[in-house]
């Protein structure tokens, strides 16, 4: 039984190179040309590299022209081929054998197309925020020592730069909130009263009071005030925090909030109702 396509191939007289197909004393030949299949392969291996070397520029130009003239068809063919196991294995092997040259080529291309690369990366990041977040978290978890060493060296090598940007940052609204937050959390940890919250939580709380003192309504010298003082078993958590000016915070100290507030000349029922609504309803 023949195990070849009889519409394309045929067994005929043995060729000059004596290629014997399966010990039949015959050669496998193309039906259309009657040429020996093995002879054609041998000829191609010998002739094609030399022909390509002599006509490389012309062949590459023709290939590019054909590709652009049949772009949709070629892209479809390439997409189908790339899904095959043969293509995947070939790609892996090629990258392993040409790793350095491919990396150098990629770097040069990215340098020449820096604006395009930046625009694409930004678009991809915005469209895949969750993916990038998870990828970043995984990388940081897997490379904690490496990142720590890199950051330490970077800060040492650029010490003056980091001092200057930190100085500027401390004067910003967010920087002031972070500093207040750190001071309060440090004190609370000493009393074992700290329940984690972030600078964004503080910012949201201050926004709820329009960056005004929750007691008197002033906007100057705002601080973080614990409605129930930590020294009176209050917790350092967002549900026990409101913005207060330095004067009100100092005057209140660790007294019971309503007892103190009701005695003040600036006592306001609406502000007190807002404090109760935002804080006590959360507890």
N, C-alpha and C positions, 0 to 999 in steps of 0.2 A: 504494500500500500504506500503511495506517495504521500509524504508529509510536507508538501510545498504547494503553492497556489498554481494549479495547472493552467490557469488563464494567463499567467505572467511568465511562468518558467516551463522548461521542457528538458528532458534528458536526451542528450545527443552524443555524437562522437567525441571521444576524449580530446582535450585541447593540447596545444603544443607544450604547455608547462606540466602536462600530465596531472591536472587536478582531478582526482578520482572521487566522485560523489558517493559516499557510503559503500565503497568497495564494489561498485557496479561496473567498473571499467568504462564509465561514461561521465561526462561533465555536465553540471547543471548550467543551462544557458537561458538567456532571455528569449522569450517567444518572439518578440518584435524584431530583434536585431540578430539573434542567434549567436551573440557573443557570450563567452564564458563569464559567469558571475564572479568567480574568484580572480580571474585575470583582470577584470575591470576594477575590482577592489585593489589589487596589487598595483595596477597602473595609476589609480587615483592617489594612493599613498606616496608614490614616487613622484608623480607629475604635479599634483595640486599644490604642494608647498612651494615648489620652484615657480610655478605659474603665478601664485598669489604674491610672492616676494617681488616678482618682476612687474606686476600690475597692481600693486597695493592701492595707490592713490585712485586710479580709475575705478577699481572695484568698490572701494569705499564710497566714492561719489555716486556711483550707480545705485548702491544699496541705500544710501540716504534719500536719493531721488525716489526710488521705488517705495521706501517707507512712507514718505510724506504724500505721495500720490495715492497710496492705499492705507492711509493712517488708521482709519476706523477698523478696517479688516485686520491689519497687523496687530493693533491693540487687543482686539478680541481674541486673536490667535495666541498672543503672548499671555493673556489672562488665563486662557484655558490651559495652556502648557504649564504655567507657573504652579498650577494646582496638582500636577502629577508628582509622584514620588521621585521620578527620575530628575525632574527639574530641581526639586528641593535638595536632593543629594548632590547634584552638580553644583548648585549654588554654594552649599556648605564647603565642599571640597575646594572650589575656586577661591572662596574667602580665606580659607586656611592657608592656601598656597601663595596668596598675594595680599596678605594682611597689611604689610607696611605700605606697599604702593597704593592700595585702595584707600587707606587712611589718609595718606598724603594728598591723594587726588580729591578726597572729600573735603579736607581742610582748605585746599585752594579754591574749590568751588564755593564753599561757604564764605570765604573772604571776598570773592568776586561778587557774590550775591547776598551780601550782609543785610541789606534792607529787605529783600524778599524773605530771607530766612527769619528775620525778626518779626515781620508782619505775620508770617505763617504760624510761628510759634505762639504769638499772642492770641491769634484766632483759635488755634487748637487748644490752648490753655483755657480760654473762656468757654469753649464748647464742651470741655471734658474736665471740669473743675474737680468733681469727685474722684475721678481716676488719678489725676495729678496729686491730689491730697493724699490718697491712700499710698500711692507710689513713693511720695516724699516721706511719709511716716515710716513705711517699711525700710526705706534706705537708711533713715536716721537710726532706727532700731538695730539694723544689722551692722552699722558702721559708727557706733557711738565713740569708740576710742579714736578712730581716724578723724572724725569731725571735731572732737574736742582738741586734738593735737593741732589740727589745721587752724581752728579759731584762735587758739592760744598763740601760735606763731604769727598769725596775721595781726593780732592786736599788738604784739611786741614789736613787730616790724613797722607798724603804722601808729605808734602810740600817740604822737602829737595830733594826728588826724582824728582819732577816736575821742581824745579829750575835748577837742574843739566841737565835734558834732554833739557830744553828750552835753556840753555846756549850753549849746543852742537848744537842744531837745528839752532840757530842764525848764526852759522859759516858756515852752509851749503849753497849751491848755492840757493836752494829754500827759505831758511830762510832769506837770504839777500834780495831776490826779494820781499818777503812778507813785510819785514821791509820798503823797499823803497816804496812799494805800499801803505802801511798804512800812511806813512808820507805825500805822495802826496794827498791821498784821504782826509786826515784830513784838509790840507790846502784848497783843492778845495771845501769842504763842507762849509767852512767859506765864500766862494765867491759864493755859490750856483751854482757851475759849474760842479758838479760831475755827471757823467753818469756811472752806474755800470759796472765794469769789474773785472776779477779775477786774482789771481796770475798765473794761467795757461795761461791766455791771455798775461800777461807780459812775461812769459817764452817763449811763441811762438814768440812774437815780437822780443825778444833778439836773439832767434835762427835764425830769418830771417836775422839778421845782424851779425851772427856768433859770438855773444858775443863780438862785437867790437864797438867802438864809431862810430856812423853813419856819423860823420863829418870828423874826422881825422884818424880813423882806429885803434886807440890804444885800448888795452884791460884792462888797469889799471883803478881802481877807477870808475867803471861804475855807472851811476845814471840814473834816469828817467827824460827825458827832454820833455817838452811840446813844440812842434814846434811853435804853436801860444800860447804865454804866457797867463796864466790865467788872469794876470793883464791887458791884452789887449783883454779881452773878449773871450779868448780861452776856450775850454771845457776840463775837465779832463776825457777823454774817450780814448779808445784804438786806435782810428783813429787819435789821436793827440799826440801820444806818440812814441818816439824812444829812444834807448839807447845812452847816451852821456857820455864821460869822465867828471870828475869833472871840469877840466880846460875849456873845451868847453862850458859846461853848465853855468859856472860862467861868461865866456867871452861873451856869447850870451845874457845872462840875459833876458830882455823882448823885445829885438829888433826884427825887421822883419827878418825872417830867411834867405832869400836869400841875402838881403842887407848886413847882417853881414857875411854870409858864403863866399860870393864872394870876400870879402876883406881879407880873411885869406890866408896865404901862403900855407896851406895844401888843399886849395879848389880843388875838384876833380869832373869833370863832370859826371863820372860814379856813384860816390857815391850820387851826387845830383839827378841824374836820378832815382836811386833806392829809395831815400827818396820820390820823387814825385810819383813813381809808387806804393809804398806800402801805402802811407798816403793819398795823395790828391785824388787818385782814389777811396778811401773808403768813403770820405766825401760826 
